[in-house]
């Protein structure tokens, strides 16, 4: 029952909670030793702890301690799973036209059983920034494309805007071309609690209610979440804009 509800086994969730706690201790206790964190988390060695930490957060414990925040990761391993989440979401009144642009970052295919792992792409992205040709706005994008509705899977990229598609990239990264399109924009206003349950709730409202009610026809092109350069997911009132390509 736990795996069906949370998308992972009990012990996988416990390990995740321990790593989140270790990340918070790295920020709050500058003198804590990595070997002590490793043992407290149930690892037999500092090396095994470091590998697991980097897989989850996209950065080594040492680099994380020098400036990364664990708050965006908290939603991956919540202490509880509320049955309903009040999410403020609304369609902005005007359609928006955007020229073609490029996004670079890690991507992979997800389905209903693996989409809870999407935050790990964001960890992998943040641990490498800034990219060499990254745009100065520092906006980030969660891009969805190649949706197979029958199989229930899709491609997802966590990325940043880049000036050119011909640039050196970290291992496992790629460049995605977002074609020029007209978009309906849906704004999600966060309440300061765990990010990912709120986004999940908002997507149900957007795709299940707001888009059908709009009368607009969605076209076959990538849609994307856009996060501003100063996005703070733990601050009430922070916003995420979802851009959905539609017929003008």
Secondary structure as a PSIPRED ss2 file (coil, helix, strand):
# PSIPRED VFORMAT (PSIPRED V4.0)

   1 X C   1.000  0.000  0.000
   2 X H   0.000  1.000  0.000
   3 X H   0.000  1.000  0.000
   4 X H   0.000  1.000  0.000
   5 X H   0.000  1.000  0.000
   6 X H   0.000  1.000  0.000
   7 X C   1.000  0.000  0.000
   8 X C   1.000  0.000  0.000
   9 X C   1.000  0.000  0.000
  10 X H   0.000  1.000  0.000
  11 X H   0.000  1.000  0.000
  12 X H   0.000  1.000  0.000
  13 X H   0.000  1.000  0.000
  14 X H   0.000  1.000  0.000
  15 X H   0.000  1.000  0.000
  16 X H   0.000  1.000  0.000
  17 X H   0.000  1.000  0.000
  18 X H   0.000  1.000  0.000
  19 X H   0.000  1.000  0.000
  20 X H   0.000  1.000  0.000
  21 X H   0.000  1.000  0.000
  22 X H   0.000  1.000  0.000
  23 X H   0.000  1.000  0.000
  24 X H   0.000  1.000  0.000
  25 X H   0.000  1.000  0.000
  26 X H   0.000  1.000  0.000
  27 X H   0.000  1.000  0.000
  28 X H   0.000  1.000  0.000
  29 X C   1.000  0.000  0.000
  30 X C   1.000  0.000  0.000
  31 X C   1.000  0.000  0.000
  32 X C   1.000  0.000  0.000
  33 X C   1.000  0.000  0.000
  34 X H   0.000  1.000  0.000
  35 X H   0.000  1.000  0.000
  36 X H   0.000  1.000  0.000
  37 X H   0.000  1.000  0.000
  38 X H   0.000  1.000  0.000
  39 X H   0.000  1.000  0.000
  40 X H   0.000  1.000  0.000
  41 X C   1.000  0.000  0.000
  42 X C   1.000  0.000  0.000
  43 X C   1.000  0.000  0.000
  44 X C   1.000  0.000  0.000
  45 X C   1.000  0.000  0.000
  46 X H   0.000  1.000  0.000
  47 X H   0.000  1.000  0.000
  48 X H   0.000  1.000  0.000
  49 X H   0.000  1.000  0.000
  50 X H   0.000  1.000  0.000
  51 X H   0.000  1.000  0.000
  52 X H   0.000  1.000  0.000
  53 X H   0.000  1.000  0.000
  54 X H   0.000  1.000  0.000
  55 X H   0.000  1.000  0.000
  56 X H   0.000  1.000  0.000
  57 X H   0.000  1.000  0.000
  58 X C   1.000  0.000  0.000
  59 X C   1.000  0.000  0.000
  60 X C   1.000  0.000  0.000
  61 X H   0.000  1.000  0.000
  62 X H   0.000  1.000  0.000
  63 X H   0.000  1.000  0.000
  64 X H   0.000  1.000  0.000
  65 X H   0.000  1.000  0.000
  66 X C   1.000  0.000  0.000
  67 X C   1.000  0.000  0.000
  68 X C   1.000  0.000  0.000
  69 X C   1.000  0.000  0.000
  70 X C   1.000  0.000  0.000
  71 X H   0.000  1.000  0.000
  72 X H   0.000  1.000  0.000
  73 X H   0.000  1.000  0.000
  74 X H   0.000  1.000  0.000
  75 X H   0.000  1.000  0.000
  76 X H   0.000  1.000  0.000
  77 X H   0.000  1.000  0.000
  78 X C   1.000  0.000  0.000
  79 X C   1.000  0.000  0.000
  80 X C   1.000  0.000  0.000
  81 X C   1.000  0.000  0.000
  82 X C   1.000  0.000  0.000
  83 X C   1.000  0.000  0.000
  84 X C   1.000  0.000  0.000
  85 X C   1.000  0.000  0.000
  86 X C   1.000  0.000  0.000
  87 X C   1.000  0.000  0.000
  88 X E   0.000  0.000  1.000
  89 X E   0.000  0.000  1.000
  90 X E   0.000  0.000  1.000
  91 X E   0.000  0.000  1.000
  92 X C   1.000  0.000  0.000
  93 X C   1.000  0.000  0.000
  94 X C   1.000  0.000  0.000
  95 X C   1.000  0.000  0.000
  96 X E   0.000  0.000  1.000
  97 X E   0.000  0.000  1.000
  98 X E   0.000  0.000  1.000
  99 X C   1.000  0.000  0.000
 100 X C   1.000  0.000  0.000
 101 X E   0.000  0.000  1.000
 102 X E   0.000  0.000  1.000
 103 X E   0.000  0.000  1.000
 104 X E   0.000  0.000  1.000
 105 X E   0.000  0.000  1.000
 106 X E   0.000  0.000  1.000
 107 X E   0.000  0.000  1.000
 108 X E   0.000  0.000  1.000
 109 X E   0.000  0.000  1.000
 110 X E   0.000  0.000  1.000
 111 X E   0.000  0.000  1.000
 112 X C   1.000  0.000  0.000
 113 X C   1.000  0.000  0.000
 114 X C   1.000  0.000  0.000
 115 X H   0.000  1.000  0.000
 116 X H   0.000  1.000  0.000
 117 X H   0.000  1.000  0.000
 118 X H   0.000  1.000  0.000
 119 X H   0.000  1.000  0.000
 120 X H   0.000  1.000  0.000
 121 X H   0.000  1.000  0.000
 122 X H   0.000  1.000  0.000
 123 X H   0.000  1.000  0.000
 124 X H   0.000  1.000  0.000
 125 X H   0.000  1.000  0.000
 126 X H   0.000  1.000  0.000
 127 X C   1.000  0.000  0.000
 128 X C   1.000  0.000  0.000
 129 X C   1.000  0.000  0.000
 130 X C   1.000  0.000  0.000
 131 X C   1.000  0.000  0.000
 132 X C   1.000  0.000  0.000
 133 X C   1.000  0.000  0.000
 134 X E   0.000  0.000  1.000
 135 X C   1.000  0.000  0.000
 136 X C   1.000  0.000  0.000
 137 X C   1.000  0.000  0.000
 138 X C   1.000  0.000  0.000
 139 X C   1.000  0.000  0.000
 140 X E   0.000  0.000  1.000
 141 X E   0.000  0.000  1.000
 142 X E   0.000  0.000  1.000
 143 X E   0.000  0.000  1.000
 144 X E   0.000  0.000  1.000
 145 X E   0.000  0.000  1.000
 146 X E   0.000  0.000  1.000
 147 X E   0.000  0.000  1.000
 148 X E   0.000  0.000  1.000
 149 X C   1.000  0.000  0.000
 150 X C   1.000  0.000  0.000
 151 X C   1.000  0.000  0.000
 152 X C   1.000  0.000  0.000
 153 X E   0.000  0.000  1.000
 154 X E   0.000  0.000  1.000
 155 X E   0.000  0.000  1.000
 156 X E   0.000  0.000  1.000
 157 X E   0.000  0.000  1.000
 158 X E   0.000  0.000  1.000
 159 X E   0.000  0.000  1.000
 160 X E   0.000  0.000  1.000
 161 X E   0.000  0.000  1.000
 162 X E   0.000  0.000  1.000
 163 X C   1.000  0.000  0.000
 164 X C   1.000  0.000  0.000
 165 X C   1.000  0.000  0.000
 166 X C   1.000  0.000  0.000
 167 X C   1.000  0.000  0.000
 168 X C   1.000  0.000  0.000
 169 X C   1.000  0.000  0.000
 170 X C   1.000  0.000  0.000
 171 X C   1.000  0.000  0.000
 172 X C   1.000  0.000  0.000
 173 X E   0.000  0.000  1.000
 174 X E   0.000  0.000  1.000
 175 X E   0.000  0.000  1.000
 176 X E   0.000  0.000  1.000
 177 X E   0.000  0.000  1.000
 178 X E   0.000  0.000  1.000
 179 X C   1.000  0.000  0.000
 180 X C   1.000  0.000  0.000
 181 X E   0.000  0.000  1.000
 182 X E   0.000  0.000  1.000
 183 X E   0.000  0.000  1.000
 184 X E   0.000  0.000  1.000
 185 X E   0.000  0.000  1.000
 186 X E   0.000  0.000  1.000
 187 X E   0.000  0.000  1.000
 188 X E   0.000  0.000  1.000
 189 X E   0.000  0.000  1.000
 190 X C   1.000  0.000  0.000
 191 X C   1.000  0.000  0.000
 192 X C   1.000  0.000  0.000
 193 X C   1.000  0.000  0.000
 194 X C   1.000  0.000  0.000
 195 X H   0.000  1.000  0.000
 196 X H   0.000  1.000  0.000
 197 X H   0.000  1.000  0.000
 198 X H   0.000  1.000  0.000
 199 X H   0.000  1.000  0.000
 200 X H   0.000  1.000  0.000
 201 X H   0.000  1.000  0.000
 202 X H   0.000  1.000  0.000
 203 X H   0.000  1.000  0.000
 204 X H   0.000  1.000  0.000
 205 X H   0.000  1.000  0.000
 206 X H   0.000  1.000  0.000
 207 X H   0.000  1.000  0.000
 208 X H   0.000  1.000  0.000
 209 X H   0.000  1.000  0.000
 210 X H   0.000  1.000  0.000
 211 X H   0.000  1.000  0.000
 212 X H   0.000  1.000  0.000
 213 X H   0.000  1.000  0.000
 214 X H   0.000  1.000  0.000
 215 X C   1.000  0.000  0.000
 216 X C   1.000  0.000  0.000
 217 X C   1.000  0.000  0.000
 218 X E   0.000  0.000  1.000
 219 X C   1.000  0.000  0.000
 220 X C   1.000  0.000  0.000
 221 X C   1.000  0.000  0.000
 222 X C   1.000  0.000  0.000
 223 X E   0.000  0.000  1.000
 224 X E   0.000  0.000  1.000
 225 X E   0.000  0.000  1.000
 226 X E   0.000  0.000  1.000
 227 X E   0.000  0.000  1.000
 228 X C   1.000  0.000  0.000
 229 X C   1.000  0.000  0.000
 230 X C   1.000  0.000  0.000
 231 X C   1.000  0.000  0.000
 232 X C   1.000  0.000  0.000
 233 X C   1.000  0.000  0.000
 234 X C   1.000  0.000  0.000
 235 X C   1.000  0.000  0.000
 236 X C   1.000  0.000  0.000
 237 X C   1.000  0.000  0.000
 238 X C   1.000  0.000  0.000
 239 X E   0.000  0.000  1.000
 240 X E   0.000  0.000  1.000
 241 X E   0.000  0.000  1.000
 242 X E   0.000  0.000  1.000
 243 X E   0.000  0.000  1.000
 244 X E   0.000  0.000  1.000
 245 X E   0.000  0.000  1.000
 246 X E   0.000  0.000  1.000
 247 X C   1.000  0.000  0.000
 248 X C   1.000  0.000  0.000
